[in-house]
Amino acid sequence: MKKFSLVMTVVFAAIIAFVFYFFIINFFVDTYINDYTDIGRSIAIFDFYENYKDTEKDIFYVGPSSFKEDIDAGLMDKINGYSNFNLGNPASTPLRRYVEINNIIEANPEIVVFGIGPMSLSGKWLFPDDHYALISDKVKIDNSRGFYDDYPINLNRLQILLYKRKFFGNSLFKRLERNSLYYGKYNKDFKSENILKQVEEDFDPKFIEEIKSKENFEEFEVPSIDNNEKTAFELIIKKLKENEIEVLIVKIPVNPLLLEKIPMEYKKNYNEFILEISDEYNVKIMDYTESYEENYFYDGLHLNRFGIKVFSEKVAEDVTKNVV
């Protein structure tokens, strides 16, 4: 009887602990992820695909934070007559976007505009374990090519629930932190919301000193040979074209103060690869790499409010000119 009582006590304690853990995850950690980190953007994008209703004239803009920050899709709607959707995602590379390819094809946009920069192809631009883990219940990732061997992919719901324990500390500190950037609307908006709207400055005061002292630019090191990022980019273009979706490549604007510091070899390999893909798949390139002076930038890769307006208007016009 005592043994049975002990077992029941242990079971009851375990149930209470799990319920408490579940409560913490749902009311603190999930709120932190969705409202105070850009990780929530990855989850929201898959929700967008799931709920998307195809329209006759629609454009998906896919790329890194330079697209998420730099493009005002609501403004574009007024210029080019399309329904423009900003699907930019911070630090996303072709490898990260490849997991979305079937969702994009199923949504069937008329045009996909793929934004890319030299950092997108280096394979050294950030390692987003959290991204792959937290979208596991949204998409089954095909790893037949071994792209994602080193990442936590295809976790089940229990594994995701347990994975989220790593955010306990950050979610607690975020509750105590004042003047936190709020990502809630940013993550769920696909028209015009960008995180820099919450920043008063039009230029990052730290950028000048950082770029002056920076000596290593390996995150922009595009290799001359194939790597996973380059292969993923080509596969995305190929699959979109096979499904008769129009594709345009946008080479994102880069602050001239940063651009002049990136080694020439990196830029050469980047430019040659994009040109090869363009020729191979008959995809037009819209190159804005050197289009804007430094006063249009917030930092090295993100435009400020003046740059956003000018760039959005220009892209909206150029897209219609370049569509076949």
N, C-alpha and C positions, 0 to 999 in steps of 0.2 A: 504493500500500500504506500509506504514511504517512497519507494522507488518510482512508482507511478506518479505520485505527487510531485516528485522532483522533476520528472520528465515533463509533466504538464506545466510546471513553473518555467522551465527552460523554453518550452515551445511558446508559452504566452509572452515571455520576455522578448523572444525573437520576433514575434508578431508585432509587439508594441514598437520595437526598435525599427522594424521595416516600415511601419506606418509613419513613424516620426521621420525617418529618412525620406520617404515618399513625399511627405508634407513639405520638408525643407527644399527638396528638389523642385516641386511644383510651384511653391509660393515665393521662393527666394532665388534659387539658381536659374530657373527658366526665365524669370523676370529679368535677371541680370543679363542672361544671354541675349534675349530678344530686345531689350530696351537700352542696354548699356555696352554692347559690344557689336562689332561688325560681323561676328560669326552668325548672328541672327539673320543677316542678309542672305546667306547661303540657303538657310531653311526657307525663307520667304520666297526666294526665286523658284524653288520647286513647288511651293504652294501656288505661285503665279501660273506655272505651266499646267498644274492640275485643274485650275479653275478657268483657264483661258478659253474664251470663245472666239473662234477665228473670224476675222473681218476681211473685207476685200482688199483693202490697201493698208497693210501694216508692216512696220519695220521694227526688228529687234536689234538693239545695240548691245553687243556682247564684248566685254573687255575688263580691264582692271579698274582700280579706283579712279584712274585718270578719265575713264568714261563716266563712272558714277558721279564724280565731282564736276566734270567739265561740261556735261551735256544737260541742257534744259529741254527735255522732250516736250514739255507743255508749250514752250515757245516755238519749238519746231512744228508742232501741230498746226499752228497759225500760219506757217510759211509754206510748207510743201504739200499740204493737203492729205498727208498720210496720218495714220495713227502710229505715233512714235513711242516706243517703250524702252526705257533705260534699264537694261539688265546688267549694268556694270556691277562688279563685285570686288571689293578691296583685295589687292594682292593676288587676284586670280590670274592664272596662266593658262595656256592651251591645255595642259594636262588636267587642270581643275575643271575646265569647261568641257572637256571631252566626255565627262560623265553625264553631261546634259544633252548630248547630241540627239539621242532618241526622243527626248522630251521636246526639243526644238523642232525636230522633224514632224512629230505628231501635232504640235501647235500649228505648223504649216504657215509661217509668216511669208509674205511676199518677198521680203528682203531681209538678209542678215548683214549687219555692218559689224565687222570684227575689228576692234581696236587692239593695237599691239605696239609694243616698244621693245628696245633691246633687252630690257630686264625680263621680258616675258619669255625669252628663248634661252636664257642662260642656264636654267636648271639650278640656280643658286639664289633665287629670289625669295625666300621664305619657305618653310616646310609646314604646311597647314594640316597637321594631324587632326585637330579639332574639327575642321571642315569636313573631312572624310568621315569621321566618327558620327557627327551629329546629323548628317544627311542619310545615314544608313537606313532609316525607316522610310525614306522618301524615294530611294532609287537603289536598284541592284547594280552594283558596279562590275562591269566586265573586266576581269584582270587577266584575260587569256594572253595578252602580250607582256604581262609581267610589269606593267607600268606602276602598279600600286603595291608591290611586294613589301615595301617598308612602311606602309600606312595602315592604320586601323580601319578596315573597310568591312561593309556588309555585316555590321554588328546587329544582333537581335535586340528586341526592346529591353530585355533585362540587362544586356551588356551596355546599351546606351545609358540606361538608368544608373548603372554602377560607374560608368565612365564620367558622368557628370559630377562625381564627388570631387574631381580636381578643381572645380570652380567654387568650392565652399568659401575659401579664404577671400577670393576676389569679390564674390557677391556680398560678403559681409563688409569688406572695406568700402565697397561702392556705396553702401547704405550710409556710411559715415562721412563720405567725401562730399565736399561742397563744390558747386559749379561743375558737375560732371557733364560731359557731352552726352546728349540724349539721342540714342540711335533708333528709338521706337518708330518714329515716322519715316526716318531715313531707310530703315530696313524694309518697310512695307510699301514705300512709294516707288512708282516706276515712271514718274513724269518729271518732277523738278526738284524734289527735296535733296539737298546735299549737306553734309556735316559742317562744311565751312561757313554755312549761314549762321552758325552759332559762335563763330569766332569774329571778334571785332576787327582784327587787323586784316589788311589786304596783302600783307607780305609777312611771311614767317620771320621774326626778328633773329632767330637762331640760324637760319639757312646760310646767310653770307659767311659767318664764321665757320660753320661746319664744312662748307664747300671749299673754303680756303685751306683748311687743315686736312682735308680728306686726301689720302694718297692711294688707297686701294679701291678699285672699282670692279672687283670680280663679279659683283651681282649683275653687271652689264656685259659680261664676257660671253658673247655668242660664239660657240665653237664653229670651226669650218666643217667639221664632220657632223653626222646626225647625232642627236640625243633624243630623249623621250619627249621633250617639249616641242622640238621641231617636227617629230613624227606625229605627235598628237595634233598639232596645228594643220599639217597636211591632211590628216584623216578627217578632221572637221570640215575642211574646205571640200574635200572629195565627196563626202557623204551628203553634204548640203547640195552640191551640184548634181549628184546622182538623183536626188529627190526634187530636182527642178526648182530649187529655192535660189533666188538671185543672191550673190555674195559680193560684197565690197570690202576691201581691206583698208583700214585707216591706220596710218602711222601717226601715233599720237604726238602732240606738241611736247617739246622738251625745252626747258629753260636754257637759253644760250650759255649761261654761266655754268651749268652742268654739262651741257653738250660738248663744250670745248675741252673739258677735262676727261671725258670718256676716251680711252685709247682708240686710235684710228682703226686698228685691226678689228676691234669689236664692232665698230660701226660698219666697216666694210663687209664683214661676215653677215651681219644683220641685213644690210641692204641687198646683198647678193641673194640671200636665201628668200627674202620676200619677193624679189623679182623672179626667181626661179618658179616659185609657187604661182605667181601671177601668170607667167607664160604657160606653165604646164596645164593650168585649169581655166585659163581664159578669164581671170578675175582682175578687175580694175583696182588700181591702188590710188588712194587719196592721201597724199603725203603732206602732213602739217608739221613735220619735225622741226623745221626752222622758220615757221610762219610768224612767230610772235616774239616781241622783245620782252626783256625780263620784267618790265613793269606790268605785264599782263599775268604774271605768275604769282601764286602764293608761295610756292617753294620750287623744287626742281622739276616736279612732274605734274603738279596740279595748278590749274589756272585760278585766278581770283575772280571776284564778281564781274569785273570788266571783261576779263578774258573769256569767262563762261558765255556771256552774251554774244560777243563777237564770234567765238568759235561755234556756238550752237547755230547761229544764223548762217554762217558759212557752210557748215556741214549739211544743214537742212537744204540749202540751195544746191550744193554740189552732189548730193545723193540723187536728186531728180535728174541732174544733167548726165550722170554716169550710169543710170539704169538702162539696160538694153531695151 
